[in-house]
Amino acid sequence: MARDGFRLGSASRYYLQYVRDSIFGWDDASRAALYDPVTGLRDGSLVVPDLADTLTHLADAGPRTMYDGDLARAISDDVLDRGGLLSRADLAAYEAVVRPSLRAEVGPWALGTNPPPAVGGAVVAAMLRLMGGRGLDDREHLVAVQRRVLGERLRVFDRSEDLARDAAAFLDLVDREGLAVLESGSTAHISATDTDGNACAITVSSGYGSGMIARGTGIWLNNCLGEQELNPRGLHGLEPGTRLLSNMAPTVGHDRQGASLAIGSPGADRITTAIAQVVTGFLSGLDLQAAIDHPRVHLHRAGCPDEELKVEQEPSMYFGGVGATLRDHEGRLHAAADPRREGATRIV
């Protein structure tokens, strides 16, 4: 696909209609990959120069070449040449960290989701606990839950010096006070389950994209330092090496009767509200696809003077792109994907 080209999906095409020039037009390689002199945006197969060779090199040399090998040098040198800050030392120092999941008990289900320093899992867990078994038709309660939890994120989580501590304290408060708490104040996802009950949820992101392809690599770089919701203290507001906040909340779970679930979504700050609403619908009796298809609401900038309730009138990629798989109590496999972002499923 990298050599022969791939077609843009509807979600990518919708996004690029707005940002093709402003984000992806300043870099020659990005512009060449996306731009058609007649239509403006390529209608046929899209080929990213050098990407196939880079993937072949990764397969031969292994992933460390991205951090202290040829690819690391190519990426860093190009970023520094253009006035950026990504050094070879930064890439060499990076390590993946394995952490235990953040657990949430919701009805008969035990869920595990993305732990701090990501914020998405804590937000999803709190929303699900505060839904208190109510369904999606109770919009007033759903909005109250979003206002309370997203407000806590704005006031505490986004500025926390110890997110694990503060998230645990808030979840403890939710468990202790229950509903009384309400009375106060370019991402992709894959879910998989198997007949043995194993469940896996993976979310990956380049943010909105920086629009830059590292010279000679075909690798589009991300813009996560520039996303305000991930870096609320502003550019250079964090110590070097600090891990950014993340809305991503890949989640897996098992219930007491042996069913297993994997679920997640892209969608920036709508990730958490999308997942919480789908899980709520599923737990209230909707089948998995019906829960994903159900209209959504999202409280934007909860707790701020310009707070705005966004209500989905028709399916829109703005409200996320949930993908979920399920092994039911009889061992049957189910898969459901979001039509808002051309989601796809496969059972084998």
Contacts in CASP RR format, 6 or more apart in sequence:
PFRMAT RR
TARGET T0000
AUTHOR 0000-0000-0000
METHOD contacts of the structure
MODEL  1
MARDGFRLGSASRYYLQYVRDSIFGWDDASRAALYDPVTGLRDGSLVVPD
LADTLTHLADAGPRTMYDGDLARAISDDVLDRGGLLSRADLAAYEAVVRP
SLRAEVGPWALGTNPPPAVGGAVVAAMLRLMGGRGLDDREHLVAVQRRVL
GERLRVFDRSEDLARDAAAFLDLVDREGLAVLESGSTAHISATDTDGNAC
AITVSSGYGSGMIARGTGIWLNNCLGEQELNPRGLHGLEPGTRLLSNMAP
TVGHDRQGASLAIGSPGADRITTAIAQVVTGFLSGLDLQAAIDHPRVHLH
RAGCPDEELKVEQEPSMYFGGVGATLRDHEGRLHAAADPRREGATRIV
2 47 0 8 1.000
2 48 0 8 1.000
2 51 0 8 1.000
2 52 0 8 1.000
2 55 0 8 1.000
3 47 0 8 1.000
3 52 0 8 1.000
4 45 0 8 1.000
4 47 0 8 1.000
5 45 0 8 1.000
5 46 0 8 1.000
5 47 0 8 1.000
6 45 0 8 1.000
6 46 0 8 1.000
7 44 0 8 1.000
7 45 0 8 1.000
7 46 0 8 1.000
8 16 0 8 1.000
8 41 0 8 1.000
8 42 0 8 1.000
8 46 0 8 1.000
9 342 0 8 1.000
10 341 0 8 1.000
10 342 0 8 1.000
11 317 0 8 1.000
11 340 0 8 1.000
11 341 0 8 1.000
11 342 0 8 1.000
12 186 0 8 1.000
13 41 0 8 1.000
14 317 0 8 1.000
15 186 0 8 1.000
15 317 0 8 1.000
16 24 0 8 1.000
16 34 0 8 1.000
16 41 0 8 1.000
17 41 0 8 1.000
19 208 0 8 1.000
20 34 0 8 1.000
20 35 0 8 1.000
20 40 0 8 1.000
20 41 0 8 1.000
23 208 0 8 1.000
23 209 0 8 1.000
23 210 0 8 1.000
23 211 0 8 1.000
24 30 0 8 1.000
24 31 0 8 1.000
24 34 0 8 1.000
24 211 0 8 1.000
25 31 0 8 1.000
25 34 0 8 1.000
25 35 0 8 1.000
25 211 0 8 1.000
26 211 0 8 1.000
27 211 0 8 1.000
27 212 0 8 1.000
27 213 0 8 1.000
29 48 0 8 1.000
29 49 0 8 1.000
29 213 0 8 1.000
29 215 0 8 1.000
29 216 0 8 1.000
29 218 0 8 1.000
30 211 0 8 1.000
30 212 0 8 1.000
30 213 0 8 1.000
30 220 0 8 1.000
32 49 0 8 1.000
33 42 0 8 1.000
33 46 0 8 1.000
33 47 0 8 1.000
33 48 0 8 1.000
33 49 0 8 1.000
33 213 0 8 1.000
34 41 0 8 1.000
34 42 0 8 1.000
34 46 0 8 1.000
35 41 0 8 1.000
35 42 0 8 1.000
36 42 0 8 1.000
36 43 0 8 1.000
48 213 0 8 1.000
48 218 0 8 1.000
48 220 0 8 1.000
49 213 0 8 1.000
49 216 0 8 1.000
49 218 0 8 1.000
50 216 0 8 1.000
50 217 0 8 1.000
50 218 0 8 1.000
51 217 0 8 1.000
51 218 0 8 1.000
51 219 0 8 1.000
54 71 0 8 1.000
54 216 0 8 1.000
54 217 0 8 1.000
54 218 0 8 1.000
54 219 0 8 1.000
57 65 0 8 1.000
57 70 0 8 1.000
57 71 0 8 1.000
58 65 0 8 1.000
58 66 0 8 1.000
58 71 0 8 1.000
61 69 0 8 1.000
61 70 0 8 1.000
65 71 0 8 1.000
65 72 0 8 1.000
66 72 0 8 1.000
66 75 0 8 1.000
66 91 0 8 1.000
67 91 0 8 1.000
67 92 0 8 1.000
67 94 0 8 1.000
68 88 0 8 1.000
68 91 0 8 1.000
68 92 0 8 1.000
71 217 0 8 1.000
71 219 0 8 1.000
72 88 0 8 1.000
72 91 0 8 1.000
72 92 0 8 1.000
73 88 0 8 1.000
74 214 0 8 1.000
74 215 0 8 1.000
74 216 0 8 1.000
74 217 0 8 1.000
75 86 0 8 1.000
75 91 0 8 1.000
75 214 0 8 1.000
75 217 0 8 1.000
75 219 0 8 1.000
75 221 0 8 1.000
76 86 0 8 1.000
76 87 0 8 1.000
76 88 0 8 1.000
76 90 0 8 1.000
76 91 0 8 1.000
77 88 0 8 1.000
78 214 0 8 1.000
78 215 0 8 1.000
78 216 0 8 1.000
79 85 0 8 1.000
79 86 0 8 1.000
79 212 0 8 1.000
79 214 0 8 1.000
79 221 0 8 1.000
80 86 0 8 1.000
80 87 0 8 1.000
82 212 0 8 1.000
90 240 0 8 1.000
93 241 0 8 1.000
97 243 0 8 1.000
99 115 0 8 1.000
100 115 0 8 1.000
101 112 0 8 1.000
101 113 0 8 1.000
101 114 0 8 1.000
101 115 0 8 1.000
101 252 0 8 1.000
102 112 0 8 1.000
102 113 0 8 1.000
102 114 0 8 1.000
102 115 0 8 1.000
102 116 0 8 1.000
102 121 0 8 1.000
102 122 0 8 1.000
102 125 0 8 1.000
102 167 0 8 1.000
103 110 0 8 1.000
103 111 0 8 1.000
103 112 0 8 1.000
104 110 0 8 1.000
104 111 0 8 1.000
104 112 0 8 1.000
104 113 0 8 1.000
104 124 0 8 1.000
104 125 0 8 1.000
104 128 0 8 1.000
104 129 0 8 1.000
104 171 0 8 1.000
105 111 0 8 1.000
106 128 0 8 1.000
106 129 0 8 1.000
106 279 0 8 1.000
106 283 0 8 1.000
107 133 0 8 1.000
107 283 0 8 1.000
108 255 0 8 1.000
108 256 0 8 1.000
108 257 0 8 1.000
109 253 0 8 1.000
109 254 0 8 1.000
109 255 0 8 1.000
109 261 0 8 1.000
109 283 0 8 1.000
110 253 0 8 1.000
110 254 0 8 1.000
110 255 0 8 1.000
111 125 0 8 1.000
111 128 0 8 1.000
111 251 0 8 1.000
111 252 0 8 1.000
111 253 0 8 1.000
111 261 0 8 1.000
111 279 0 8 1.000
112 251 0 8 1.000
112 252 0 8 1.000
112 253 0 8 1.000
113 120 0 8 1.000
113 121 0 8 1.000
113 124 0 8 1.000
113 125 0 8 1.000
113 249 0 8 1.000
113 250 0 8 1.000
113 251 0 8 1.000
113 252 0 8 1.000
114 120 0 8 1.000
114 121 0 8 1.000
114 203 0 8 1.000
114 246 0 8 1.000
114 248 0 8 1.000
114 249 0 8 1.000
114 250 0 8 1.000
114 251 0 8 1.000
115 121 0 8 1.000
115 122 0 8 1.000
115 164 0 8 1.000
116 122 0 8 1.000
116 163 0 8 1.000
116 164 0 8 1.000
116 167 0 8 1.000
117 163 0 8 1.000
117 164 0 8 1.000
117 243 0 8 1.000
117 244 0 8 1.000
117 245 0 8 1.000
117 246 0 8 1.000
118 245 0 8 1.000
118 246 0 8 1.000
118 247 0 8 1.000
118 248 0 8 1.000
118 249 0 8 1.000
119 153 0 8 1.000
119 157 0 8 1.000
119 158 0 8 1.000
119 163 0 8 1.000
119 167 0 8 1.000
119 245 0 8 1.000
119 246 0 8 1.000
119 247 0 8 1.000
120 246 0 8 1.000
120 247 0 8 1.000
120 248 0 8 1.000
120 249 0 8 1.000
120 271 0 8 1.000
120 272 0 8 1.000
121 249 0 8 1.000
121 251 0 8 1.000
121 272 0 8 1.000
122 157 0 8 1.000
122 163 0 8 1.000
122 167 0 8 1.000
122 170 0 8 1.000
122 171 0 8 1.000
123 149 0 8 1.000
123 150 0 8 1.000
123 153 0 8 1.000
123 157 0 8 1.000
123 247 0 8 1.000
123 249 0 8 1.000
123 272 0 8 1.000
123 276 0 8 1.000
124 249 0 8 1.000
124 251 0 8 1.000
124 272 0 8 1.000
124 275 0 8 1.000
124 276 0 8 1.000
124 279 0 8 1.000
125 171 0 8 1.000
126 149 0 8 1.000
126 152 0 8 1.000
126 170 0 8 1.000
126 171 0 8 1.000
126 174 0 8 1.000
127 145 0 8 1.000
127 146 0 8 1.000
127 149 0 8 1.000
127 272 0 8 1.000
127 273 0 8 1.000
127 276 0 8 1.000
128 276 0 8 1.000
128 279 0 8 1.000
128 280 0 8 1.000
129 171 0 8 1.000
129 174 0 8 1.000
129 175 0 8 1.000
129 178 0 8 1.000
130 145 0 8 1.000
130 148 0 8 1.000
130 149 0 8 1.000
130 174 0 8 1.000
130 178 0 8 1.000
130 179 0 8 1.000
130 181 0 8 1.000
130 182 0 8 1.000
131 141 0 8 1.000
131 142 0 8 1.000
131 145 0 8 1.000
131 276 0 8 1.000
131 280 0 8 1.000
132 179 0 8 1.000
133 280 0 8 1.000
133 283 0 8 1.000
133 284 0 8 1.000
134 141 0 8 1.000
134 142 0 8 1.000
134 280 0 8 1.000
134 284 0 8 1.000
135 142 0 8 1.000
135 280 0 8 1.000
135 281 0 8 1.000
135 284 0 8 1.000
136 142 0 8 1.000
136 277 0 8 1.000
136 280 0 8 1.000
136 281 0 8 1.000
136 284 0 8 1.000
136 286 0 8 1.000
136 294 0 8 1.000
139 297 0 8 1.000
142 277 0 8 1.000
142 280 0 8 1.000
142 297 0 8 1.000
143 297 0 8 1.000
143 299 0 8 1.000
143 309 0 8 1.000
144 182 0 8 1.000
145 182 0 8 1.000
145 276 0 8 1.000
146 273 0 8 1.000
146 297 0 8 1.000
146 298 0 8 1.000
146 299 0 8 1.000
146 302 0 8 1.000
147 299 0 8 1.000
147 302 0 8 1.000
147 303 0 8 1.000
147 307 0 8 1.000
148 181 0 8 1.000
148 182 0 8 1.000
148 184 0 8 1.000
148 185 0 8 1.000
149 272 0 8 1.000
149 302 0 8 1.000
150 269 0 8 1.000
150 272 0 8 1.000
150 273 0 8 1.000
150 299 0 8 1.000
150 302 0 8 1.000
150 303 0 8 1.000
151 302 0 8 1.000
151 303 0 8 1.000
152 170 0 8 1.000
153 302 0 8 1.000
154 301 0 8 1.000
154 302 0 8 1.000
154 303 0 8 1.000
154 304 0 8 1.000
156 166 0 8 1.000
156 170 0 8 1.000
157 163 0 8 1.000
157 166 0 8 1.000
157 167 0 8 1.000
157 245 0 8 1.000
158 232 0 8 1.000
158 245 0 8 1.000
159 232 0 8 1.000
159 233 0 8 1.000
160 166 0 8 1.000
160 167 0 8 1.000
163 245 0 8 1.000
173 181 0 8 1.000
174 181 0 8 1.000
186 205 0 8 1.000
186 206 0 8 1.000
186 207 0 8 1.000
186 208 0 8 1.000
186 209 0 8 1.000
187 203 0 8 1.000
187 204 0 8 1.000
187 205 0 8 1.000
187 206 0 8 1.000
187 207 0 8 1.000
187 248 0 8 1.000
187 266 0 8 1.000
187 267 0 8 1.000
187 268 0 8 1.000
187 271 0 8 1.000
188 203 0 8 1.000
188 204 0 8 1.000
188 205 0 8 1.000
188 266 0 8 1.000
189 201 0 8 1.000
189 202 0 8 1.000
189 203 0 8 1.000
189 204 0 8 1.000
189 250 0 8 1.000
189 264 0 8 1.000
189 265 0 8 1.000
189 266 0 8 1.000
189 321 0 8 1.000
189 322 0 8 1.000
189 323 0 8 1.000
190 201 0 8 1.000
190 202 0 8 1.000
190 323 0 8 1.000
191 199 0 8 1.000
191 200 0 8 1.000
191 201 0 8 1.000
191 202 0 8 1.000
191 250 0 8 1.000
191 262 0 8 1.000
191 263 0 8 1.000
191 264 0 8 1.000
191 323 0 8 1.000
191 324 0 8 1.000
191 325 0 8 1.000
191 335 0 8 1.000
192 199 0 8 1.000
192 200 0 8 1.000
192 201 0 8 1.000
192 262 0 8 1.000
192 325 0 8 1.000
193 199 0 8 1.000
193 200 0 8 1.000
193 260 0 8 1.000
193 261 0 8 1.000
193 262 0 8 1.000
193 325 0 8 1.000
193 326 0 8 1.000
193 327 0 8 1.000
193 333 0 8 1.000
194 327 0 8 1.000
194 333 0 8 1.000
195 327 0 8 1.000
195 331 0 8 1.000
195 333 0 8 1.000
197 254 0 8 1.000
197 258 0 8 1.000
197 260 0 8 1.000
197 327 0 8 1.000
197 331 0 8 1.000
198 260 0 8 1.000
199 252 0 8 1.000
199 253 0 8 1.000
199 254 0 8 1.000
199 260 0 8 1.000
199 261 0 8 1.000
199 262 0 8 1.000
199 325 0 8 1.000
199 327 0 8 1.000
200 252 0 8 1.000
200 262 0 8 1.000
201 250 0 8 1.000
201 251 0 8 1.000
201 252 0 8 1.000
201 262 0 8 1.000
201 263 0 8 1.000
201 264 0 8 1.000
202 250 0 8 1.000
203 248 0 8 1.000
203 249 0 8 1.000
203 250 0 8 1.000
203 264 0 8 1.000
203 265 0 8 1.000
203 266 0 8 1.000
203 271 0 8 1.000
205 222 0 8 1.000
205 224 0 8 1.000
205 246 0 8 1.000
205 248 0 8 1.000
205 266 0 8 1.000
206 220 0 8 1.000
206 221 0 8 1.000
206 222 0 8 1.000
206 223 0 8 1.000
206 224 0 8 1.000
207 222 0 8 1.000
207 223 0 8 1.000
207 224 0 8 1.000
207 227 0 8 1.000
207 268 0 8 1.000
208 223 0 8 1.000
208 227 0 8 1.000
209 220 0 8 1.000
209 221 0 8 1.000
209 222 0 8 1.000
209 223 0 8 1.000
210 220 0 8 1.000
210 221 0 8 1.000
210 222 0 8 1.000
210 223 0 8 1.000
211 220 0 8 1.000
211 221 0 8 1.000
211 223 0 8 1.000
212 220 0 8 1.000
212 221 0 8 1.000
213 219 0 8 1.000
213 220 0 8 1.000
213 221 0 8 1.000
214 221 0 8 1.000
224 230 0 8 1.000
224 231 0 8 1.000
224 244 0 8 1.000
225 231 0 8 1.000
225 235 0 8 1.000
225 244 0 8 1.000
226 235 0 8 1.000
227 268 0 8 1.000
228 234 0 8 1.000
229 245 0 8 1.000
229 247 0 8 1.000
229 268 0 8 1.000
229 269 0 8 1.000
230 244 0 8 1.000
230 245 0 8 1.000
230 246 0 8 1.000
230 247 0 8 1.000
231 237 0 8 1.000
231 238 0 8 1.000
231 244 0 8 1.000
231 245 0 8 1.000
232 245 0 8 1.000
238 244 0 8 1.000
247 267 0 8 1.000
247 268 0 8 1.000
247 269 0 8 1.000
247 271 0 8 1.000
247 272 0 8 1.000
248 271 0 8 1.000
249 264 0 8 1.000
249 265 0 8 1.000
249 271 0 8 1.000
249 272 0 8 1.000
249 275 0 8 1.000
250 262 0 8 1.000
250 263 0 8 1.000
250 264 0 8 1.000
251 261 0 8 1.000
251 262 0 8 1.000
251 263 0 8 1.000
251 264 0 8 1.000
251 275 0 8 1.000
251 279 0 8 1.000
252 260 0 8 1.000
252 261 0 8 1.000
252 262 0 8 1.000
252 263 0 8 1.000
253 260 0 8 1.000
253 261 0 8 1.000
253 262 0 8 1.000
254 260 0 8 1.000
254 261 0 8 1.000
255 261 0 8 1.000
257 329 0 8 1.000
258 327 0 8 1.000
258 329 0 8 1.000
259 326 0 8 1.000
259 327 0 8 1.000
259 328 0 8 1.000
259 329 0 8 1.000
260 326 0 8 1.000
260 327 0 8 1.000
261 282 0 8 1.000
261 324 0 8 1.000
261 325 0 8 1.000
261 326 0 8 1.000
261 327 0 8 1.000
262 324 0 8 1.000
262 325 0 8 1.000
262 326 0 8 1.000
263 275 0 8 1.000
263 278 0 8 1.000
263 279 0 8 1.000
263 322 0 8 1.000
263 323 0 8 1.000
263 324 0 8 1.000
263 325 0 8 1.000
264 271 0 8 1.000
264 275 0 8 1.000
264 322 0 8 1.000
264 323 0 8 1.000
264 324 0 8 1.000
265 271 0 8 1.000
265 274 0 8 1.000
265 275 0 8 1.000
265 278 0 8 1.000
265 320 0 8 1.000
265 321 0 8 1.000
265 322 0 8 1.000
265 323 0 8 1.000
265 338 0 8 1.000
266 320 0 8 1.000
266 321 0 8 1.000
266 341 0 8 1.000
267 274 0 8 1.000
267 318 0 8 1.000
267 320 0 8 1.000
267 321 0 8 1.000
269 298 0 8 1.000
269 300 0 8 1.000
270 296 0 8 1.000
270 298 0 8 1.000
270 318 0 8 1.000
270 319 0 8 1.000
270 320 0 8 1.000
271 320 0 8 1.000
273 296 0 8 1.000
273 297 0 8 1.000
273 298 0 8 1.000
273 299 0 8 1.000
274 296 0 8 1.000
274 298 0 8 1.000
274 319 0 8 1.000
274 320 0 8 1.000
274 321 0 8 1.000
274 322 0 8 1.000
275 322 0 8 1.000
277 291 0 8 1.000
277 294 0 8 1.000
277 296 0 8 1.000
277 297 0 8 1.000
278 291 0 8 1.000
278 292 0 8 1.000
278 294 0 8 1.000
278 322 0 8 1.000
278 324 0 8 1.000
279 291 0 8 1.000
280 291 0 8 1.000
281 291 0 8 1.000
281 294 0 8 1.000
282 288 0 8 1.000
282 291 0 8 1.000
282 324 0 8 1.000
286 294 0 8 1.000
287 334 0 8 1.000
287 336 0 8 1.000
288 324 0 8 1.000
288 326 0 8 1.000
288 334 0 8 1.000
288 335 0 8 1.000
288 336 0 8 1.000
289 336 0 8 1.000
291 336 0 8 1.000
292 322 0 8 1.000
292 323 0 8 1.000
292 324 0 8 1.000
292 336 0 8 1.000
292 337 0 8 1.000
292 338 0 8 1.000
293 315 0 8 1.000
293 339 0 8 1.000
295 311 0 8 1.000
295 312 0 8 1.000
295 313 0 8 1.000
296 312 0 8 1.000
296 319 0 8 1.000
297 309 0 8 1.000
297 310 0 8 1.000
297 311 0 8 1.000
297 312 0 8 1.000
298 309 0 8 1.000
298 310 0 8 1.000
298 318 0 8 1.000
298 319 0 8 1.000
299 307 0 8 1.000
299 308 0 8 1.000
299 309 0 8 1.000
299 310 0 8 1.000
300 307 0 8 1.000
300 308 0 8 1.000
300 309 0 8 1.000
300 310 0 8 1.000
301 307 0 8 1.000
301 308 0 8 1.000
310 318 0 8 1.000
310 319 0 8 1.000
312 318 0 8 1.000
312 319 0 8 1.000
315 339 0 8 1.000
315 340 0 8 1.000
316 340 0 8 1.000
317 340 0 8 1.000
317 341 0 8 1.000
319 340 0 8 1.000
320 338 0 8 1.000
320 340 0 8 1.000
320 341 0 8 1.000
321 337 0 8 1.000
321 338 0 8 1.000
321 340 0 8 1.000
321 341 0 8 1.000
321 343 0 8 1.000
322 336 0 8 1.000
322 337 0 8 1.000
322 338 0 8 1.000
323 336 0 8 1.000
323 337 0 8 1.000
323 338 0 8 1.000
323 343 0 8 1.000
324 335 0 8 1.000
324 336 0 8 1.000
324 337 0 8 1.000
325 333 0 8 1.000
325 334 0 8 1.000
325 335 0 8 1.000
325 336 0 8 1.000
325 345 0 8 1.000
326 333 0 8 1.000
326 334 0 8 1.000
326 335 0 8 1.000
326 336 0 8 1.000
327 333 0 8 1.000
327 334 0 8 1.000
328 334 0 8 1.000
333 347 0 8 1.000
334 347 0 8 1.000
335 345 0 8 1.000
335 346 0 8 1.000
335 347 0 8 1.000
336 345 0 8 1.000
337 343 0 8 1.000
337 344 0 8 1.000
337 345 0 8 1.000
END
